Structure formats: C-alpha cells, structure tokens
Amino acid sequence: MEFVLVLLVLLLSSYCEFTDAECLEISPARVVVKHGDPASANCTPERPQPMGWEATEGGLSLSDTELPFMLWTVNRLTEWLIKPVCFTDGGKCQKTLNITVYKLPTKVSMSGLPDQMFEGRQYEFKCHVQEVAPVNSLYVSFYKASTYLIKTEIGSHPPQIMNTTKEPTSGEYTLQFTPSRGDHEAQLWCSARLELGEEGPQPSPKKESEHLTLNVLYKPNISVTPEGSSEIKEGDNLSLRCQAEGNPTPSYRWVVPQAGPTSITRAEGSVVNVTHIARSQAGNYTCIATNEVGNSTWTVDVKVTELPTKVSMSGLPDQMVEGRQYEFKCHVQEVAPVNSLYVSFYKASANLIKTEIGSHPPQIMNTTKEPTSGEYTLQFTPSRGDHGAQLWCSARLELGKRGPQPSSKKESEHLTLKVLYKPNISVTPEGSSEIKEGDNLSLRCQAEGNPTPSYRWVVPQAGPTSITRAEGSVVNVTHIARSQAGNYTCIATNEVGNSTWTVDVKVTVTYLHIIVGLVFAGVVILTMFFGSFYLYNYKHNRTGSYQLKNMLPRQRQKKPFEP
C-alpha cells in the first residue's frame, strides 16, 4: 500500500513538471503593452510555495518563503523580445506570460501621386509605413473621400502573418488606381492600423498619411436639353445652349445651317442664337466642346414650323332658326407640317363659357413637309341658348415635348350667332285661378322669343258693369262678374311660330254684404222701437207726479200766529 502511494506522488510530481497550467496561473493571461509603457502580471500557484520570475526586465529570484502569489511588474517596458516566465522551486512548475509589445508607425506617407492624372489611365501609389511593431498585426488600407465627403475604402493589405518579427519594421504597400471624372478634387490617403485583439486598445490604434487632393483631367461631356430635335415657328428666335463638363474647361465651336436673308446667327461660346429664323435654317445644329484630353459633340435637329397664313370661317348665315342644321367651314391656309395639325371648333356662350363642339385630328397619312391649305367642316344645329354666342375655329400644331409650349395656334375671327326661335311662355299662375265676384282681375303673359313676340288675348265677354282691357302681355278686368268666369288665353307670336297659355278663371259669389245689410236694418228698427217706447213711458210718469189741484192748498196752510 505504501508503495502505491509513493508511486502516485512521483507521478503527480512528474506531471507538474510538464503541465504547468495546473501548477501555476498567470493573470492576465495575455498582456498587450505599448513600447515604453508600464506592464505587470500576477502569478498564483495551486498552494503557497517559493516562487520567482525569470525575465530580462523585472525578473525576481526564487523566494525564500512560500508565497500565495508573486507580481511581475515593469515601470517602462523597452524589451521587444521579452518572455517573462513564472516558476516554482527547482523549476518543477513554470509558465510563460503571453506578452505583445507594440509600436505605432513613426510615419505614414504616400508617393507616386502625379500633379495631374488622366481619366481612365492606371496609376500606382505607394504607402510607406516606417518603424511599426508587430508587423503581423498591421493592416494597411487606402481611402478616398469624394467632394461630398463620402469616405470609401478602395484598397487594403492584410497582416503579413508569416512575418514573426517582433521588433519595429518598415515597409511599402501599393495601390493600383484608375481615376474617373468623379474623382476630380477627391481626397486620397492611406492608414496603418494595428489589430491587437480584445486585450489591445479599443478602438484599434492607427496612423494616417496626409490627405492628397486628386487633379483628374477628363474630356468634355455634353449634357444639354433639348436632345434629338427641337421645333420652332418660322420667324421666332432660336436659342440653344451647349453645356459641357470637362477638365480643363472646354472651348466651344458651332456648326450650323447657313443664315437666312433676314435672320442673324450669333455663336458666342456655348450659346448660339438665331433671330427671325427662316425655314431654310432648319437642320442640324452641332456643338463641339474641346479640351486637351479630347472633344465631345452634341447635335439637335431644328425643325422650323409654319403657322397658317390665315384661318377663317364661312357658311354662317345672318340668322339661323332653332333646330335646323347648318354646315360651317374652317379654311386653313399654308400650314406645315400638316400631319401635326389639329383643327377645332369652339363656342362661347353669352356667359363666356367656352366649349369645344367639333374637331379634326391630324392627317397622319399626309407626310407633306411643305405648307399646305385645307378646309374642315362642322355640322351645327343651334338652340335658343346659342343666341348671342361666339363661334370660331382654331388651327393648332401639336409638336410634342420638344416643340413650343404651349402648342402654337392661330384662330379665325369670332362670329356672333343670331338664332331665331319661337316664343316660349313661362307665367304664373298656371292651370286655374279663383277670384271673388266684384274684385279686379290682372293676368300677365311672359314669353321669351326671337324676334320679340306680339301678344293677343282671347277672353270671356265683359259683364254689364265691368271693363276688360288687354294691353300687350297684360289683361285687366275691373269688377268682374260671374258671367266672366272661364278661360283666359294668351297667344304669343313671332315669325318663327307661336305659343299659348290658358288659365281657367273661377268667379266665386259671396252673400256677406246682404247679411250685413239685413243685420244693420234689424238693429236700426229695434233701436227705433225701443227709443219710442222709452219716450212714451218717460212722459207718462212725469205728468202723474205733479198735480195743480193739490199744489195751492199745500202752499196756503200755515201755522197760527202765536204772540
């Protein structure tokens, strides 16, 4: 049994010699320190025992006593290849501290950037990184920032993993770069960054080169409107502007059709102006923008259109009758191109409300480019509401987005419509009317017509005490009698026709005045009767109260004289 225990002790001792992880623990497990900065690590055994640190800087000899831990520390670490080792008595247990000493580059710079570059050519730039450690943690990136300050990574070099050099190293890193015109005046630089892991500084330390401004030369690029073609009326002024972007700034040259006899063409830099353009000046107008890198051209096909010489109407009579159909013609003289011509007829009411009442689309099959004349018809049936309205036709050239806006047009004269229509009676009351016998009746007949209508009345025969007067559109009856009840008819007439209106007049009889008369007579008779009766009684009572025969004796009776 004792032999087994001794064997186990020997095995454990032997295991500690080769697996120091179970014998010693170093905290932190990895140290990342900048060259020249302080560094420290703590070594802790499984149980207190004599310990020491073996290191070229900050080393500690084996302690005389058993210690629960031992701290290794350096105030200023300057050794690049340092490997501190914590050990126990006899070196039975030992562990090496994982330490990384780093240093940012002394300088980062760029070379190979010419004073000016040409768009589309390839250039090689170099990024010089001086005295950086460790090189196997170094990332070198190239950046570009546009004039809008938008930063973009355009190249990178990952760490040189196979290079295990711990001491500071210098190197060059290249970028193949092909500039575009959008890179003109952009910023270019390189950056050296040390990726030292989670134990290293956050964010990763880096150093950048100076920011260099790119000067990119590129040939002109013309960007103008209109493109392709442009349409203009003959006699108008044409102005075209050629807008070109280039570096260096481009110069301009124009190739234009020959000027007309009455027009003037001026080409000044990027602008060409033609006054009173003629049809002979239709064609290609070409702008050529040039600089030392190259040139660019822009051509617009100018089409010169001609509005009609005259637009007129025919077929309108002095007067029209409502409901009849008439044909009008719109004459369009000398217009081009006819396959872009719209002819429309318009009507504006007396309230100036404009309405399109007919149209003729372009003659698509007619490809004639020269001025052409034509006639366009309108079938029109007037109503009474059209009296006094305006009628005209319009010739309009629809030349598309590149043509004049709004579309060019020419109108005929505005003709005033005279529409004849028969009277139309609109009156109140309608149907029937009631009136008391003896009252006055008044009826008015209102008719609208062109020409102005005349009026005639058909009425019942007048009564013996009434008077009937019919004056134009009004009829009056004074003290109407029952015999005058019946139909009262108004007839409105003009040369187009007539219209009638009839109202049934009913005469009602009332006996109220007779009743009132009888009541009044009864009141008078009763008043007279009671008045007479009162007078009679009054006289009778007065004569019975005063008798003469009794008056004298009463007056003579006196008392005897008493002395």
Secondary structure, DSSP 8 states (H G I E B T S, - for coil): -HHHHHHHHHHHHHHHHH-GGGTEEEESSEEEEETTS-EEEEEEESS-B-EEEE-TTT-B---SS-BS-EEEEESS---SS---EEEEGGGSSEEE-EEEEEB--SEEEEE---S-EETT--EEEEEEEEEEB-GGGEEEEEEEE-TT--EEEEEEE---TT----S-EEEEEEEEE---GGGTT-EEEEEEEE---TTS-SS--EEE---EE--EEEEEEE--SS-EEEEEETTS-EEEE--EEEES--EEEEE-----SS-EEEEETTEEEEES--GGG-EEEEEEEEETTEEEEEEEEEEEEB--SEEEEE---S-EETT--EEEEEEEEEEB-GGGEEEEEEEE-TT--EEEEEEE---TT----S-EEEEEEEEE---GGGTT-EEEEEEEE---TTS-SS-EEEE---EE--EEEEEEE--SS-EEEEEETTS-EEEE--EEEES--EEEEE-----SS-EEEEETTEEEEES--GGG-EEEEEEEE-SS-EEEEEEEEEEE---HHHHHHHHHHHHHHHHHHHHHHHHHHHHHHHHTT--STTHHHHHH-------
